[in-house]
Amino acid sequence: MSRQVVRSSKFRHVFGQPAKADQCYEDVRVSQTTWDSGFCAVNPKFVALICEASGGGAFLVLPLSKTGRVDKNVPMVCGHTAPVLDIAWCPHNDNVIASGSEDCTVMVWEIPDGGLTLPLREPVVTLEGHTKRVGIVAWHPTAQNVLLSAGCDNVILVWDVGTGTAVLTLGPDVHPDTIYSVDWSRDGALICTSCRDKRVRIIEPRKGTVVAEKDRPHEGTRPVRAVFVSDGKILTTGFSRMSERQVALWDTKHLEEPLSLQELDTSSGVLLPFFDPDTNIVYLCGKVAQSGRGRDREGDSSIRYFEITSEAPFLHYLSMFSSKESQRGMGYMPKRGLEVNKCEIARFYKLHERRCEPIAMTVPRKSDLFQEDLYPPTAGPDAALTAEEWLGGRDAGPLLISLKDGYVPPKSRELRVNRGLDTGRRKAPEASGAPSSDTVSRLEEEMKKLQATVQELQKRLDRLEETVQAK
């Protein structure tokens, strides 16, 4: 009689644990927009989620500790004039968040420590360049102030937030149709994109060249998503010709055939992949499929997780967490925001219709001492490169930190934007460094108003002196 050998892995027994009711964020009106983004972004200080808003687009930012019922009058970030489609925290400044919207703009905001006390309507910088709605925003993982945005105009723009200018453009000649997903490589040298033309592309953004591409990684017609994983590989999620959901692993140097292809189920919701480079685990989070604004077509409440190894069969199914209520979106906490003394290796923030629920992924260990095998040095909050160095051709991996003594967030860092930019909708400064004609005209107008005010005050003072003398 043959005995089946079970593969050994320290992550084989990872389990998901939803937070108790008092540790959730209750009574939040999660966006009903039919767009396949996570609608949620988290970091060690804040949780942000896209909400329903009348008369424009808004998203909510709460300190992590502010759990429980959220007041209906809580101040929100509400500068967009149309629904917000995607948000992303800056990896090098926990107080800075970017948002993309149907109003064709990208806005960058600075959130004060402790959260908002008043509605935030004025961004630090507004980035204008897209001609259709902006559905994807993604910060460069290692270069300071470099932000990528992708719009429904089939254009990818790379911005230097420090100057408010688009420094790189990948036009419709690269992507002839809607861009479904964009992901940076770990050192930020490449991006991986999936497109409605059924192609996945590996692109060197500074040169604007397609390094490699794969036609029809999945045979189905529904959207494909792609992310970089370890050792020059990419992972894709999509659908088969029979509308079964699939996950595939590819070697970017040999894209003819997948290293692994697995069929999962027949649900119609998109799978959002999140990769942890420290543990080589990829999490696939289902998202509810919608047939129209606010009308659920099919629920999905699963988080599947797989381990990626360097030897065949490369992609190993570990387990699945599921709950009763469908997922409308999902946020993923960076490793430095986890509780290492509880052997927590990942934490998700699941969006319900009116609630945000943290879900901790934990490795069962008897000891509460620091487990070095679970927590290798991880990406810290400091940038490895300046925007100028990266644009000049340099690449660098993230600067790593140890979590052995716990992570202490650094003091708030001000986002420094070139103050030669206009304070409203910011545009590039003139090459000469001299103020623009608009700025000069505005200053002259303000000077005239001040002079008129001084003259009026002088007249009042003269009348007051005459009155005193008369008495």
C-alpha positions in Angstrom: 0.0 0.0 0.0 1.5 3.4 -1.0 1.5 6.2 1.4 0.9 9.7 0.1 3.7 12.1 1.1 2.4 15.5 2.3 4.6 18.4 1.3 6.4 20.1 4.2 5.8 23.8 4.6 5.7 26.1 7.6 2.7 27.9 6.0 0.6 24.7 5.5 -1.5 25.6 8.6 -2.0 29.3 8.1 -5.5 30.3 9.1 -7.6 33.4 8.8 -9.2 35.1 11.8 -11.8 37.9 11.4 -11.7 40.7 13.9 -14.3 40.9 16.6 -17.2 43.3 16.1 -15.7 46.1 18.2 -12.5 46.0 16.1 -14.4 46.6 12.8 -15.3 49.9 11.2 -19.1 50.0 11.1 -21.6 52.1 9.2 -19.4 53.1 6.2 -21.1 53.5 2.8 -18.8 51.5 0.5 -18.7 52.7 -3.1 -21.1 50.9 -5.5 -19.1 51.9 -8.6 -18.6 49.0 -11.0 -14.8 49.1 -11.2 -12.4 46.2 -10.4 -10.1 47.9 -7.8 -9.7 47.1 -4.1 -11.6 50.3 -3.0 -9.4 50.1 0.2 -5.8 51.0 1.1 -4.1 50.6 4.5 -0.8 51.3 6.1 0.5 51.2 9.7 -1.3 54.5 10.6 -4.5 54.7 8.6 -7.2 52.8 6.7 -8.7 54.5 3.7 -11.8 53.3 1.8 -13.8 54.7 -1.2 -17.3 55.7 -0.2 -20.5 56.7 -1.8 -20.8 60.5 -2.0 -23.3 62.9 -3.5 -22.1 65.6 -5.8 -18.6 64.2 -6.5 -16.1 61.7 -5.4 -14.9 61.1 -1.8 -13.0 58.6 0.3 -12.8 58.1 4.0 -9.5 58.1 6.0 -9.5 56.8 9.6 -6.7 56.1 12.1 -6.4 52.4 12.6 -7.4 52.7 16.2 -10.7 54.5 15.5 -12.8 51.3 15.3 -16.5 50.9 16.0 -19.4 52.9 14.5 -18.3 55.7 12.2 -20.2 58.9 12.6 -22.2 59.8 9.5 -20.8 63.4 9.6 -17.2 62.2 9.8 -14.9 64.5 7.6 -13.8 62.9 4.3 -11.4 63.6 1.5 -13.7 65.2 -1.1 -11.8 67.2 -3.7 -12.7 65.1 -6.8 -15.8 66.2 -8.9 -16.6 62.6 -9.9 -16.4 59.2 -8.2 -13.0 58.0 -7.0 -11.9 54.7 -8.6 -8.6 53.9 -6.9 -6.5 55.0 -4.0 -2.9 54.1 -2.9 -0.8 55.1 0.1 2.8 56.2 -0.5 5.2 53.5 0.7 7.7 56.1 1.9 5.3 58.5 3.7 2.4 57.0 5.7 0.6 60.4 5.7 0.5 60.7 1.9 -2.2 59.1 -0.3 -2.9 59.3 -4.0 -6.4 59.0 -5.7 -7.6 58.5 -9.3 -11.0 59.5 -10.4 -13.6 59.6 -13.1 -12.9 63.4 -13.3 -9.7 62.5 -15.3 -7.4 63.7 -12.5 -5.0 62.2 -10.0 -4.7 64.0 -6.7 -2.1 63.6 -3.9 -3.2 64.3 -0.3 -1.5 64.8 3.0 -3.3 63.4 6.0 -2.4 64.9 9.4 -1.5 62.5 12.3 -4.6 61.6 14.2 -6.8 61.9 11.1 -9.1 64.6 9.7 -11.0 67.0 11.8 -12.4 68.9 8.8 -13.3 67.8 5.3 -10.1 67.9 3.1 -10.8 69.6 -0.2 -7.4 70.9 -1.3 -4.8 68.4 -2.4 -1.1 69.0 -2.1 -0.9 68.6 -5.9 -3.3 67.8 -8.7 -1.9 65.9 -11.7 -3.7 66.5 -15.0 -2.8 64.7 -18.2 -5.4 62.0 -18.8 -8.3 62.6 -21.1 -10.6 59.9 -19.6 -11.2 58.5 -16.2 -8.2 57.3 -14.1 -8.7 53.8 -12.8 -5.3 52.8 -11.5 -2.7 54.6 -9.3 0.5 52.9 -8.1 3.5 54.3 -6.3 7.1 53.3 -7.3 8.3 50.8 -4.6 11.8 52.3 -4.1 12.0 55.8 -5.7 10.9 58.9 -3.8 7.8 60.7 -5.2 7.3 58.6 -8.3 3.7 57.8 -9.1 2.1 55.8 -11.9 -1.4 56.3 -13.2 -3.4 54.5 -15.9 -6.5 55.8 -17.5 -9.3 54.7 -19.8 -7.6 56.7 -22.5 -5.2 53.7 -22.7 -2.4 55.9 -21.5 0.1 55.2 -18.6 1.7 58.3 -17.1 4.6 58.3 -14.7 4.7 61.4 -12.5 7.3 63.2 -10.4 5.0 64.3 -7.6 7.8 66.6 -6.3 7.4 68.8 -9.4 3.8 67.9 -10.4 4.9 66.9 -13.9 4.4 63.8 -16.1 8.0 62.6 -16.8 7.1 59.4 -18.8 4.2 58.6 -21.1 3.2 55.2 -22.5 0.6 56.0 -25.1 -2.1 54.1 -26.9 0.5 52.6 -29.3 1.6 50.4 -26.3 -1.9 49.6 -25.0 -4.6 49.8 -27.8 -7.4 49.1 -25.3 -8.5 49.5 -21.7 -5.7 48.7 -19.1 -7.0 46.3 -16.5 -4.0 46.2 -14.1 -0.5 47.6 -13.6 2.2 46.3 -11.1 5.7 47.4 -10.4 8.6 44.9 -10.1 10.2 44.8 -6.7 13.1 47.2 -7.7 10.8 49.3 -9.9 12.8 48.6 -13.1 9.8 47.1 -14.9 6.0 47.2 -14.9 3.6 44.4 -15.7 0.3 45.2 -17.4 -2.8 43.4 -18.5 -5.0 44.8 -21.2 -8.4 44.3 -22.8 -6.7 43.2 -26.0 -6.0 39.9 -24.0 -2.2 40.6 -23.8 0.0 40.7 -20.7 3.1 42.9 -21.2 6.4 43.4 -19.4 7.5 47.0 -20.0 10.6 49.0 -19.3 8.8 52.4 -18.6 11.9 54.6 -18.9 12.6 53.4 -22.4 8.9 52.8 -23.3 9.8 49.4 -24.7 7.9 46.1 -24.3 10.4 43.6 -23.0 8.1 40.6 -23.3 4.4 39.9 -23.9 2.0 37.0 -23.8 -1.1 36.8 -25.9 -4.2 35.2 -24.2 -2.7 33.9 -20.9 -6.3 32.9 -20.2 -8.7 31.9 -22.9 -11.8 33.6 -21.4 -13.1 37.0 -22.2 -13.3 38.5 -18.7 -10.5 40.7 -17.2 -7.1 39.3 -16.5 -4.9 40.7 -13.7 -1.1 40.2 -13.5 1.5 40.8 -10.7 5.2 40.3 -10.3 6.3 37.5 -7.9 9.7 36.2 -7.0 12.6 35.3 -9.3 11.5 37.1 -12.4 8.1 35.4 -12.6 4.6 36.8 -13.0 1.3 35.5 -11.7 -2.0 36.0 -13.6 -5.6 35.5 -12.7 -8.3 35.1 -15.3 -11.0 32.8 -16.8 -11.0 29.8 -19.0 -13.1 29.4 -22.2 -15.8 27.8 -20.0 -15.7 30.8 -17.6 -13.9 28.9 -14.8 -11.6 31.1 -12.8 -7.9 30.3 -13.2 -4.5 31.2 -11.7 -1.3 30.8 -13.7 2.4 31.2 -13.0 4.8 32.3 -15.8 8.5 32.7 -16.3 9.0 36.1 -18.0 11.9 34.6 -20.1 9.8 31.8 -21.5 6.2 32.9 -21.8 5.2 30.2 -24.3 3.7 27.9 -21.7 2.8 28.5 -18.0 4.9 26.9 -15.2 1.6 26.1 -13.5 -2.0 26.6 -14.4 -4.8 25.7 -11.9 -8.6 26.0 -12.2 -10.4 27.2 -9.1 -14.2 27.6 -9.5 -16.9 29.0 -11.7 -17.6 32.2 -9.9 -17.7 35.3 -12.1 -16.1 37.8 -9.7 -12.5 39.0 -10.5 -9.6 37.7 -8.3 -7.4 40.4 -6.8 -3.9 39.0 -6.3 -1.6 40.2 -3.4 2.0 38.9 -3.2 4.1 38.8 -0.1 7.8 38.7 -1.2 9.0 37.8 2.4 7.1 34.5 2.5 6.5 33.9 -1.2 2.8 33.5 -0.5 0.3 34.9 -3.0 -3.3 35.6 -1.8 -6.2 35.6 -4.2 -9.1 37.7 -2.9 -12.4 37.3 -4.7 -14.5 40.4 -5.3 -18.3 40.5 -5.8 -19.4 40.6 -9.4 -21.9 43.4 -10.2 -24.2 43.7 -13.2 -24.9 47.4 -12.7 -24.5 50.2 -10.2 -25.1 48.7 -6.8 -26.7 45.4 -8.1 -24.8 42.3 -7.1 -24.7 39.6 -9.7 -22.8 37.0 -7.7 -21.2 37.0 -4.2 -17.6 36.0 -3.4 -16.2 35.7 0.1 -13.0 33.7 -0.4 -9.3 34.4 0.2 -7.2 31.5 -1.3 -3.5 31.4 -0.7 -0.7 29.6 -2.5 3.0 29.2 -1.8 5.5 29.8 -4.7 8.7 27.8 -4.8 11.6 27.5 -7.2 11.0 23.8 -8.1 8.1 22.1 -9.9 5.2 22.3 -9.5 6.1 25.9 -8.5 2.6 26.9 -7.3 1.3 25.1 -4.2 -2.2 25.5 -2.9 -2.2 26.1 0.9 -5.8 26.7 2.1 -8.8 29.0 1.8 -10.5 31.4 4.1 -14.2 32.1 3.5 -17.0 33.8 5.3 -20.7 34.3 4.7 -20.8 37.9 3.4 -19.5 38.9 0.0 -16.4 41.0 -0.5 -16.9 44.4 -2.2 -13.2 45.3 -1.9 -10.0 44.5 -0.1 -7.1 46.3 1.5 -3.7 44.7 2.2 -1.5 45.8 5.2 2.3 46.2 4.6 4.4 43.8 6.6 5.6 46.6 9.0 2.0 47.1 10.2 1.5 43.5 11.5 1.6 42.1 15.0 4.8 40.0 15.0 4.3 38.7 18.5 1.1 36.9 17.4 2.8 35.3 14.3 0.6 37.4 12.0 2.0 37.1 8.5 -0.7 39.1 6.6 -3.8 41.2 7.3 -6.6 42.1 5.0 -9.3 44.7 5.3 -12.5 43.3 3.8 -15.2 45.7 2.6 -18.8 44.7 3.2 -21.7 46.8 2.0 -21.6 49.0 5.2 -18.6 47.6 7.1 -14.8 47.2 7.0 -13.6 44.0 8.7 -9.9 43.2 9.4 -8.9 39.6 8.8 -5.6 38.4 10.3 -3.6 35.5 8.6 -1.7 33.7 11.3 0.8 30.9 11.5 0.0 28.7 14.6 3.1 28.7 16.9 3.2 27.9 20.6 5.9 30.4 21.5 5.2 34.2 21.6 8.9 35.0 21.0 9.9 36.6 17.7 9.9 34.0 14.9 12.9 34.9 12.7 11.9 32.3 10.0 8.5 34.1 9.5 9.9 37.6 9.5 13.0 38.1 7.4 14.1 41.7 6.9 11.3 43.5 5.1 10.8 46.7 3.1 11.1 49.8 5.3 9.6 53.3 4.9 12.7 55.0 3.4 13.2 55.4 -0.3 16.3 53.9 -1.9 16.5 56.4 -4.8 15.4 59.9 -5.6 13.1 60.5 -8.6 16.1 62.0 -10.5 18.3 58.9 -9.9 15.6 56.5 -11.1 14.8 58.6 -14.2 18.6 58.6 -14.8 18.6 54.9 -15.1 19.5 53.6 -11.6 17.6 50.8 -10.0 17.7 49.6 -6.4 15.8 47.2 -4.3 13.9 48.4 -1.2 15.8 49.4 2.0 15.1 46.6 4.4 14.4 46.8 8.2 14.1 44.1 10.9 10.8 43.7 12.8 12.5 41.9 15.7 11.9 44.8 18.1 8.6 45.8 16.6 8.1 48.6 14.1 7.9 52.2 15.3 6.6 54.6 12.7 8.9 57.5 12.0 7.8 61.1 12.6 5.5 62.7 10.0 7.3 63.7 6.9 6.1 66.7 4.9 5.5 66.1 1.3 7.7 68.6 -0.4 6.4 69.9 -3.7 8.1 72.5 -5.8 6.5 75.7 -4.6 6.9 77.3 -8.0 3.8 75.4 -8.8 0.4 77.1 -8.6 -1.4 76.3 -5.4 -4.6 75.3 -7.1 -4.4 73.0 -10.1 -0.7 72.7 -10.3 1.2 72.8 -13.6 4.8 72.6 -14.4 7.0 75.6 -13.6 8.5 77.6 -16.5 12.0 76.4 -17.5 13.6 79.7 -16.7 12.5 79.5 -13.1 10.9 83.0 -13.3 7.3 83.3 -12.2 4.6 82.9 -14.9 2.6 85.8 -16.3 -0.5 84.5 -14.5 1.3 84.6 -11.2 2.6 88.2 -11.8 -0.9 89.4 -12.8 -2.4 87.8 -9.6 0.2 89.4 -7.4 -0.3 92.8 -9.0 -4.0 92.6 -8.4 -3.5 91.6 -4.7 -1.1 94.6 -4.3 -3.7 97.0 -5.7 -6.3 95.7 -3.2 -3.8 96.1 -0.3 -3.1 99.7 -1.4 -6.8 100.5 -1.5 -7.2 99.0 2.0 -4.4 101.1 3.4 -5.8 104.2 1.9 -9.2 103.5 3.4 -7.7 102.9 6.9 -5.7 106.2 6.6 -8.9 108.1 5.9 -10.6 106.6 8.9 -7.6 107.5 11.1 -7.7 111.1 9.9 -11.5 111.3 10.7 -10.8 109.9 14.1 -8.1 112.5 14.9 -10.5 115.3 13.7 -13.2 114.0 16.1 -10.7 113.9 19.0 -9.5 117.4 18.3 -13.0 118.8 18.1 -13.8 117.4 21.6 
